[in-house]
Amino acid sequence: MHARAAKTASGREKDAHDVAEIDRMGFDPDRFARVAESYASMRIECVAHGE
């Protein structure tokens, strides 16, 4: 939820719309934990640079 806090603090109109959408979608801690676990175990390769 760091993104929501940053967008709230920015005061920009676009960010206010984003905050409203974040609030509309809600936050599911269990789902977030699953996504974070999957992301942490990902391996990302850059085929364009052979990395």
MODELLER restraints for C-alpha pairs under 7 A, 6 or more apart:
rsr = mdl.restraints
at = mdl.atoms
rsr.add(forms.Gaussian(group=physical.xy_distance, feature=features.Distance(at['CA:4:A'], at['CA:19:A']), mean=5.91, stdev=0.5))
rsr.add(forms.Gaussian(group=physical.xy_distance, feature=features.Distance(at['CA:7:A'], at['CA:15:A']), mean=5.13, stdev=0.5))
rsr.add(forms.Gaussian(group=physical.xy_distance, feature=features.Distance(at['CA:7:A'], at['CA:16:A']), mean=6.97, stdev=0.5))
rsr.add(forms.Gaussian(group=physical.xy_distance, feature=features.Distance(at['CA:7:A'], at['CA:19:A']), mean=6.63, stdev=0.5))
rsr.add(forms.Gaussian(group=physical.xy_distance, feature=features.Distance(at['CA:8:A'], at['CA:15:A']), mean=6.90, stdev=0.5))
rsr.add(forms.Gaussian(group=physical.xy_distance, feature=features.Distance(at['CA:8:A'], at['CA:16:A']), mean=6.66, stdev=0.5))
rsr.add(forms.Gaussian(group=physical.xy_distance, feature=features.Distance(at['CA:8:A'], at['CA:19:A']), mean=6.73, stdev=0.5))
rsr.add(forms.Gaussian(group=physical.xy_distance, feature=features.Distance(at['CA:45:A'], at['CA:51:A']), mean=5.83, stdev=0.5))
